[in-house]
Amino acid sequence: MNKQLKTKGHQFFLFLALLLSLLACKNNTQENSAESNTVNGETLGTILDKLTEQYYNPDNTYAAGARLAHYDSLLKVTQDIQSSLNYAVLHANTLLEYGKEKRAVAELEKIYDYVKSVPASRLAAGEMLGVAYMRLAERTNCIARHNADACILPIKGLGIHQDKGPARKAVEIFEKILKEDPKMLNSRWLLNIAYMTLGEYPNGVPKEFLIPGIGQGETTTVKPFTEMASDLGIALYKQSGGTIVDDFDNDGNLDIVVTGWSLKETLHYYHNNGDGSFSDFSERSGLNKIRGGLNMMQTDYNNDGKIDIFLLRGAWQGSGPFAKVPNSLLKNNGDGTFTDVTIQAGILSFNPTQAATWNDFNNDGWLDVFIGNESLPSNNIYPSEFYINNQDGTFTNIASPQGLNIKTFVKACTSGDYDNDGWADIFISCLTGEKILLRNKGVKGKVPTFENTSQQAGLAQNKERTFPTFFFDYDNDGWLDLFICNYSFEQQLSFFLAKETLYPSNDQEGKIILYHNNQNGTFSEVSGQMHLNQPVFAMAANFGDFDNDGWLDMFMSTGNPNYRSLIPNRLYKNMGGTDFMEVTYSARVGNLQKGHGVAFADINNNGDQDIYVNIGGAYEGDAFNSAFYLNPGQNDNNWITMQLEGVKSNKAAIGARIRLKFTDNGKQRFVYRDLNSGGSFGSSPLRREIGLGQAKMIDEIQIKWPASGTVQTITNIKPNQFIKITEGKEGYSTINLKNIVFKYKSGGIPMCAPRVSI
C-alpha cells in the first residue's frame, strides 16, 4: 500500500469519526390550517405514512437499511481501491447500526487485516472491530438473554455474559491496539467494560490498561432497586423515546406510555391493573396507530379532567425533509381511547423538536404551550412556537408578535415561576450554547408578555452546549433553582469517562450545571460546591424523592448515538440541600445503554418512588429494553401523595405552588413543590408524591393556585395516605388505593425478554 493511500486512509478515518459524532439540522416552516382534521386533503396519519417512506433514504443518517443498500450498490461498481475501502468501512459501520453484528464483524475483520500495514488506519479499524465485537456481545447476552442485571454497571450476577466469545474477542483486539497506542482512551474504557462482562474486572485487566474503581467508590450507599420490567411485560424493546407515567383512566393507578422515535415504531400504553400486573392497551386505545416521537409529556389542554398526550417529533433529523415532521396532540376520550386532534386544535407545524413545556402562562385557567425547535444559522430556520389556549379546543400561535419565535438549536425547555411573582416563566437550553431565561411580565389584554433576563440573571455568561433542564427547589427555600447539563460531542463519551476517572480535571464536558436561585432575580452556579463534578452527558433527566426525606434527588439518562459511548445512567441523592452524592452503583440503576425519557413515580402505591426509564439508541441496531426499577423502600420515612384539581385554575393544577410544614426529628421543616411533570425529557405523574422524613403529622399544607392566585391552607393531616384537594373546597378527601405487590413470574429469577435475531 503506497504512501498516498496511507495518508488518505488516515484522513478518511478522522473524517469518519467526525461524521459519526456530528449532526446537522436544518429548519423550514410550513403553513397549516385548523379548519378540519385534514391539511391539503390529508390526515395526519397519511402525512406520517408519506414521511415514513421518505425516511427510507440513504441521505437520512438514521435510515440504516437504505444506507446499507446504497453502500452495497456502490461496492459493486467502484473500481478505485481507496473508494472501495472507504465504502467497505461505511458498509460495515452501517451493518452495526442496522443490528447485523455478525456480518459487521466479518467485514471489519477483513478490513482490519487489509490495513494492518498502515498504522493510523490499523488503529482506527481495530477500534471499530473491537466495538463490533462488543455490540455482538451485547446482542447475544444483554438482549437475547435479557435479565434484571443485564448491562447494569458494575456488571455482576446475571449480568456476567453467558456467551463469552464476543467479549473475549473484543478484549483481544483492544489490547492489541492499546499496546500500540496506550493513549486511546475510548478503547481503554471499553476494554475494562469487556473484562467486566467476563467477570474478570479488575484482577484480569492488564495493569497498564486498568481503569481502577469503575462502578465503585461511593461514599453514600442506598438499598438496591430491582429491575423487573421484563417480568411485568413493560420492557418494551425499542429505539430511543419518551416516557409518561400517569393515571390515564382515573382509577388511581399509574399507567405507562412509551414512545420510540422511529416513524416505524408505535406508541405503547401499559395499563396498571392494580393487582400486580399490567395489560397492553396499545391496540384498544388506538395508540398503536400513532407512530414516532422522541419525547412527549402529558397535559389537560381542554380542562376535562382526563390526561392528554403531546407527542414531539423531528429532533436530530438533520436537514431537508427529514426534519419536517409534525407533532401530535392526542386527546384522551375518557373511554380508554385517544384521538389525534393536532390539526383541529390548530397546532400542526413541520418543525424538528423534542422540547415543549405546558403551563398557564396568562393565568386564565387554561394550559398554553411553548415549543422550542431546532435551528442552525447556516441552515433552514425553524422558529420556536408559543400557542395560547383559546378555551375552545383550539390554540393560536403568538410567538412572533411576542418575540418568542426564537431561532436557535433548542434541545430542552422548562417553565416555572422563578421570581415568585405569580407568573410562569420559561427557560430554554440550547445545543448552540445559549441559556435563555424569559421572564413573564404578566398579561397585556389576555396575552402574556416576556422579557429576556438571561444576562441580568447571570446565565448568559455560560456558553457551554447544554441539553436537559428543569426548575426545582433542591434546597427547600421556596425559590426555584435551575438544572441543566453540558452536552459536548467532540469525542465519544467513553473517552471522557476514562479521562475523568484516570485524570480528574475541571473540564466541563458533559457535567451538570446547577444554578442556585439568589431570590433577587439572579442565579449562582453551585455545581462544584454541590460535588456535581462527574461527566454524565445526560440526554434526559428528572427529579424525585426516592428515599422520602423531603429533599429532591436526580436521575440522569445518558449517552449519544455513537456505539463507543457506553456509559452508565446516573442517580444522585440530595444530602439535605447542601450536597449531592452519587448512588448509581449501590442503587443498581446504572444501565450502560442509551437512556432517554425517565420518570420518578410510586407505581405500586406503597409510598416509595420507583423509576421507569426509556432505554434505546438512535439506530435500529441500538434498540434496547425499557427498565422499571422497583424501589425496595429505603427506610421508614413517611410520605403524602396529593392529587390537586383546579377550578378557576387549570383542571390539572399545573403551576400550583405547594408548601408543607411539619416537624421532623424535633426540627420544624418546610418542603416546597411545584406541580409539573418534572424534567424536560420524561414525565413523572402530576400527582405530588412528597417525602416527610420522620414527621408524624403534617402541620400545614398550603397551596397557591395559579389562575386565581388564592392561597388555600389545610392543617393537621396524617401522613402515609393519598388525598385529593380541590381549589376553593374546604379540607380534603381521602383516596383509597391498594398497595400493589409486583412479583417475578419465574419464582424469583428475572424473566428473559424475547430473543432477537442477530
N, C-alpha and C positions, 0 to 999 in steps of 0.2 A: 504494500500500500504506500503510495508516494507521499511526499511532504504536504503537497497541496490538499490531498484527500484527508490527511490527518488534521490539518488546520480547519478545513471545512467541517469535519466531523465534530471537532471541539466546539466550533461556533454553533453548530446545529443543536448540540445538547444544551448549551447555555440558552439558546433561544427557546428550546422546548421547555426548560424549567420555568422560564418566564411565562410562556404560553399557558402552561398548566396552572399558574398561580393567579394571573391577572384576568379580570373580566371587564369587558367594555359594555357600557349601556347607553342606548340612545333613547330619545323621547319624541313623542309625537302625540298630538291630541286630536280626538275625533268627536264631532258633534253628535248628539243623540237626542231622541225625543221620548217623553214620558206619556204620550197621549194614549198608548195602548201597551200590550205586552209584547210588541214586536218593534224592531227597528229596521227600516228599509224592507219590511215584509218578513223579517226573520226573527225567530225566537232566540233567546239567549242560548238555549240548548243547541240550536242549529249553528249559531255562530261558533260555539265551542267545538262542535264537530269539525267545522272547516279549519279552525285553528289547530286542532289535533293533527289533521292531515298536513297542514303547512309545517308543523313542527318536525315531521319526518323529513329532514333536510340536512345534508352534510354541513351546511353553514351554521347549523344550530349546535353550539358547543355541547349540549346535553343530549342530543339525539344520537346515541352511540350506535344504534342499529343502522341508521342512514350513513353515518360516517364510516362504519365498518364496510358497508357495501361500496362506498366511494373509494376507500383505500384498496379494496380488492380489485376494483376495475383499473386503478392506476398502476398497481403492481403488475397487472397482466400486460400492459402496453409500454411501460417505462423501460428503456434500454440503458440509460445513464446509471453508472454504478452508485454515485453519491445520492442521486434522487431515489433510487431503489432502496438504498439503506435508510434514508430518511422516511420513506413511506412504510417500510417494514417496521421501524420503531413506532411510528404513529399507529400503524395497524395493530401492533402488539399491545400498545397502551390502551387503544380503544377496545380491544378484547377484554381487558381488565374492567374498563368502565361498563362494559356490557354484561359482565358477570361470567365470562368464559375463561376462568383462570387456568385450566389445564392447557388450553390452546395457547394462551398468552405465555405460559411458562415454556412451552415447547419452542415457540418462535423466539423468545428472548434468549434461550439457551444458544440458539444458532447465531443470533446477533452478537451475543457476548463472546462466543468463540471467534467470530469473524473479525471483531475489532480488538482482539487481545493484544495486538502489536501496537496499538495507538493508546498511550497511557490515559489521556483525558477521556476519550471515548470508552475505554475499557472500564474506568471507574463509574462513569455515568450509566453505562449499560449494566454493569454489575449491580449498582444500587437498584435499578429498575427490576432486574431479575430477582434480587432479594425481596423487594416489595411484592412482586408477583407471587413468590412462594409464601410470603406472609398472608396475602389475600387468599391463596388456596388453603392455607392452614385455617384461616377464619371460616371459610366456606365449609370445609369438611368437619369442623368441630363446633365453632360458636353458632353457626346457622343450622347445619344439618343435624347436629346433636344439641340443639339449644337447651340450656338449663338455667337454673337460678344463679349460677356462678359465672356463666359464660361472658367472657371479655370484661369482667369487673376487676379493676386494679385494687390491690395486688391480686394477681391471678393465683388461685389456690382451690383446694377441694375439687368439686366437679368441673371447675374451670380449667384444670390441667388437661391438655389435649389428649384424647384417646388415640387419634391418628397422629403420631408424632413425626411422620415422614416429612411433610412440607416444612414445618418449623425447623427441623434438623437441617434441611437443605438451605433454608434462609440463613441459619447460623453459619453454615459453611461459606456461603457467598459473602456475607457481611464481614466475616473475619478475614477473608482474602483481601477485600478492598481496604479494610481498615489497616491491615499490615502495610499496605502501600501508601495510604494517606490517613493517618490517625485523626486528622482534623475534620473528617466527615462526620459531623455530629448527628446528622439525620440517621446515618447508618448505625452509629454507636447506640443511639436511643433504641432503635428498632432491634438491634442485636440483643440488648438487655431484655426487652419485652419478649423476644423469641425464646430466650433462655427461661423466662418466667413461665411461658406456656408449656415448656417441657418439664417444669418442676425443678429446675436446676439453678435458679437465681437465689442468692448471689454467688454461691460457692462454685458453681460450674463456669462462671464467666471468667475468661482470661483477665488477670489482674490489670493489665494495661488498658483494657477496654471496659472495665467495670464502671457503671454509674451507681455509686452506693446510695442506699436509702430510698429507692423507688417504692412508693406505697407505704412508707414508714415515717417515723419521726413526729407524729402528732403529740403535742403536749396535753391536749384535751381529748378525751375519748367519749363516745356515746355508744349506746346499745345498737347492734347491727339491725338494719332494716332487712326484710325478707322480700326478694324479688319473686313474685308469683303471678305475673301476667299470663304466662302460658297455661297455668292450671285453671285460671278463671276465664280463658278464652278471649282475653283482651290484649294479647301480644300481637298486634297487627304487624305483619311483615310488609314493609313499605319503604319508600324513599322519604326524604325529609318532609316535614309538615308541621301543622299546628295542632293544638290541643285545647279543648274546653272541658272542664269538669263542672257540671252544674245540674240542677234539677229541672229537666225539660218537660216533665209531665206533672209537676207539682204534687208528687206523692211523698215528698220529704226525703227521698233517697237520691244520692248524687249519681248522675249518669255521665258517660264519657263519649265525646265526639272527637274523632281524629281525622285529619286530612293527610293526603300525600300530594306533593307539589306537581307531579307529572299530570298532564291532562288525560293520561290513560288511567289514573288512579281515582277511585271514587271515595266519597266520604263514608265513614263507618260510624254507626251510632250503637253504643253498647248500653243497654238499659239495665240499671241496677234493680234486681228483683226483690231486694230486701231480705233474701233468705240465704245469702252467701253465694249467690250465682248471678251471672249476667246473661242476658239474651241479646243476640244480634238483631237489632231493629232496623238495620240499614235499608232493607228492602221494603218493609211495611211502612217506614216513614217517608220513603221516596228519596232519601239522601243518597242511595246508591246510584241515582241518576245524575247526581251533581259531582263534577269531576274537577280535580286540580285544587290548588290553594296551598300556598306555603304557610300562611298564617291565618288566624281567624280569632274573633272574640265575640262574646255574647252581648246582647243589648235587648231592650224592650222598646223598640222605636215607636210603637203605636199605643203604648200605655194600656195594654190589655191584660197585663199580669202573666204573660207567657214569654218565656225566654226565646228570643230570636237569635239568628246567627249571621254575622257579617264575615264573608269569606274574601280573602285578598289574594290576588294572582299577579304574575308577571315579573316578580322580583328576580334579579340576577340574570335575566333572559337576554341580555345583550341588545343589539340594535335591530332596526328594521321590524319586520312583522312579529318576531318572537317576543318583543316587549309589549306589543299591543294586545293585552289580554284584559277582559272585563272582570271586575269584582262581582260578587253576588250578595244580595240581601235576601236571606231565607226566612220567610215568615212562618212562625210556629202557629199552626191552625188550631191547636188545642185538642185535636183528636188523634195525636200521635204522628201526624204528617206535617211536612213542610212544603211551602210553595216559594219558588223564586219570584220575587216581586221587584227585582232591580230596575227594570225598565219602567214599570208603572210608578215606582217611587221617585223616578227622576234622577237616579244616581249612576246611570250607566256611563262609563267612560272607558277608554282604552289606554291605560297607563300602567307602567310597571311599578308594583308596590307590594310591600308586606307590612306597611306601617299605617296604623289608624288609631284614633282614640275617641271614644264616645263620652260625652258629658253634656250637661245642660248649661251651655256657655252664655245664654241670655236669661237664665233663671225664669223661664216661662212655664216650667213644669214638663217640658218635652225634650228628649235627648237629641242632640246635634252630633255631627261627626266631622273631625278633621282627618284628612288622608294625606300622608306625605309620599310623594312619588320620587322616582329615581331619575335624576338628570345629570348630565355632564356638559360643561360649556361647549365642548368641541363636537357634541353630537346633537341629536334631536332633543328638544326640551319638553319635559312633561311637568307642568306646574302642579304644585300641591292644590288640593281641593278642600273647601270648607262648606259643608252643607248644613243649612239651618232647617230645622223641622217645621213644616207648615201646619202641623197639628191635624192633618187630614190623610196621613199615609204617604205624603209626598215631601220632597225636600227641594231647596233652592241653593245652588252653588253661588256663594257670595265672596269667594276667595279673592277674586280680582279687585273689586272695589274696596275691600278691606285690607288689601296689601298682604294677603295670606297665600297668594299664588307663588309660593317660594320655589325657586328654580335651583335645586342642588340635589346631591345624591343622598336623599333621606333614607336611613335604614331603620329608624325607630322613632316613636313619639309617645309622649305620655301627657296626662293632664292632671292638675290638682291646684289647689289654692295655696300657693307657696307664701303669699304675703298676708294671708288671713283677713282679706278684705271682703270675703263673701262671693268672689267671682273666680271661676275655674280658669286657670292659666294653662299654657301649653309649652312643653319643652320638646325640642327636636334634635335628635342625634344624627350626625351625618358622616358618611364614609369619606367625604371630602374635607373633613376637619372642623367644620363649623359647629358651634354649640349655640343654638338659637332658643332664647327664652322669650316667650311672648306673654307679656303681662296683660291680662284682661282688665280694661278700664271701666267696664260696665256697658250698659246699653245706650244707644242713641236711637230713639224710637224703640224698635224691637230688635235692633241689630247690635251685636256686641262689637266693641272696638278694641284693638290691641296695639301695644307698642313694644318694639324690640328693646328689651332691657338687658341683653346679654352682656354688653360692655359694663354697664353700671353694676350688674350682679357679680361681676368678677369671673364670668365664664368664657368670655371671648378670647382671653389670653391663651387658653389651651387650644393648640392647633392639631392635636392628635386625632387620627381617624377613630371613630367610635361606632358602636353597633347598639346593643340592647340598652334600655334605660327604664327607670321608673322613679316616681316620687314615693318616699316612705319616711316615716318618722322613726329612725333607728334608735334614738336616744330618749324617746318619750318626753320631749319638752313642749309638745303641742305645735311644732313647726315642721313642715315637710322638708326633708333632706332629699338629696338627688344622687342616684346611682347611674353611672354609665360605665362602659367597658371599652378599652382600647382594642382596635381590631386591625393591626398591621398585617400585611400579607406578602412581604418581600421574600420571606423564606417559608419553607414548610414548617409546621408547628412543632414537629419532633425536634427540629434544630433548636428552637427557643427553649424547650423544656430541658434538653440536655445541657445547653449553655447555662441556664439559670441554676440547674442542680450542681453542675461542676464549678461554675464561676459566677456566683451571685453578683448582681450588679444593680445599678439604679436605672437601667434602661426601662422604657415604658412599654415596650412591645407586649400587647396582649394583657396588660394589667388593669385592674379595677381602678376606677376614678370615683372616689366618694366625696361628695360635697356636703358640708355641714351648713345648715341654714343659720345665719347670724341674727335672724329676727329683725333685720333692718333693710331687707331687700337685697342683701348680698350673701354670697356663699364663700366658704373657705374650704380648700381641698384638705382632707384629713386622711387620705389613703395610707400614708406612711405611718402615722401615729396609731392607726387602727390595725396595723400589721397586715394590710392587704397588698403584699409585695410580690406575690407569685404571678407569673404569666398564666392566665386562664383562657384567653381567647374565646370569650363567651359569644355565642350566636343568639342564645336565648337565656333569659334569667327571670327568676321570680322570687318572691319572698313569702315567708310564713313563720309560724312559731311552732316548730315540731316538738319542742320539749315543754311547752305551756308555761314558760317562765315569764311571759309578758313582754319579751324582747324579740324583735323580728330578725329571723335568720334568712340566709340567702342560698339559693341553688343556681349553679351556672351550667348550662348546656353548651358544650364546646365543640370546636372543630373548624374545618374548612373543606372544600371539595377534594383536595389532594389526598391521595391514599397514604402518603408518608405522614400525614397529620394524625397520628394515632396517639391521642392524648385523653386523659380522663375528664369526665364531668366532675364538678366540684360542689361540695356542701360546706357552708361556713356558719358556725354557731356564734350568735351575738352574746358577748360576755358582759351583760349588764349595761349596754350602751356606751362602753368605754373601749371596747376592743372586739375584734372578730377573730375566731380561731378556726382553722380548717379541721373538719372532722370527716372528710370524704372517705377515708380508708377504714376507720372503725365503723362508720355507718354502712359500709358496703354498697355505696351508690356510685362509685367511680367508673362507670362504663366507658370503655375506650372508643366505642363507635361514635359517630356524629350525633350530638344531642341537639334537639330543637325544642318545640313547644313544651313547656313544663308548667305544672300546676301543683300547688300545695292544697290538699283537701282532706277532710275527715271522711273518707269514703265508706268506712264501716261504722260510722256513728258512735264511736266509743270515746270521743273527745280528743283523740290524738291525730294530728295531721299526718297523712300519708303523702307520697309524692308520685305523680304519674308523669312520665317523660316520653315524648315522641322521639324515637331514635331512628336514624337512617340518613344517608347522604344524598348528594345531588344526582348521582348516576344510577342507572338501573342496577348495576352490579354492586352498588353500595347500599342496597336496601338492608334493613335490619328490623328486629322485633322491638316493638314498644315495651317499656318497662313500667311495672307497678311495684313500687317499693312500699311494703306494708310496715308501718311503724309498730314496733313491739310494745310501745309505751316506755317512755324514758324514765319515769318517776311517778310519784303520787301527787303531782301538781294538779290543781283544779282548773276549771275552764268554764266558759259560757259561749253558746252559739246563738247568734241573733239573726233573725230574718226581719228586715225592715221593709215597710211598704209605704210609699209616698201617696199623698192625696193631692195637695196643692203642688207638691214636688213630683218629679217623675216617679212612676209606679215602682220601678226597680230601686229607687232611692240612691242611684249612683251620684256621688258627690256629697253625700251626707257625711258630717263630721261627728265622730263618736269619742266621748271621754268617759273612762271608767275610773272610779275612786274606790280603793279598798285598802285594807291593812294586811301586809304580808310579813309574817315573822316579826310582828311588833312595829313595823315601819309603814307609815302611810305612803301609798303609791298612786300615781296616775298613769293610765295607759291610754294612748291616743291611736285611733284608727280612722282612715278614710274608707268609704265604701266604693270599691272599684274591683276590677278583675286582676289586679296585680301588675305583673311585668308587661313589657311590650311585645313579648313573643311567648305565648302560652297564657291561658286564662284560668285562674282559680275561681271557685264559686263566689257569687255575690253575697251569700250569707256570710256574716262575720264570725270567724272561729277564733276566739281570743283566750289566751292563757292567763291565769290569775296567780301563778305561784302557789303559795300555801294559804291564800286568803280563804277564810271560812264563810265570808259574806261579802257581797258587793254593796258597798255603802251607797253608791250612786252611779247610775248610767245617765249621761247627758248627751242628747242628740241635737245637733244643729241641722235643720232641714234646709236643703239648698235653695229651693224656689221661694219659700215663704220667709226664710231667714229666722224662723221661730226656733227657740230652744226648748226642748222637751226633756223633763227630768223625771226619773223613776228611782225610787230608793228601796234599799233593803231587799236585794234579790239574792236568792240562794244560788250557789254555783252548780256546775255539772248538770245543766239542763239546756234544752232547746226552747227558745222563746221567740215570740213574734211581737213586734212593736209597730203600731200604725200611727202615722202622722196625725197629731191632734186628738188621738184617742187615749184616754187616761189608762195608765197601767200597761200591762202586757198579758198575752195569753201564752199558755204552755203548749208546745208541740210534742206529742208523744211519738218518739221514734225508737225503734228497736235496735239494740246493739247487734250488728251483723258479724257473724263468725265466718271467715273465709277459711276453707280447708283445702289442702292438697288433694287432688283427685287420685293420686297414686299412693296414698297412705304415708305421706311424709317425704317422698322422693319427688323433686320437681319433674313435671311432665316435659317431654320434648316437643318442640314445635314440629310441624310437618317438614319432612326432608325436602330440600330444594336441589334441583339438578345442577350439575356443575358444567 
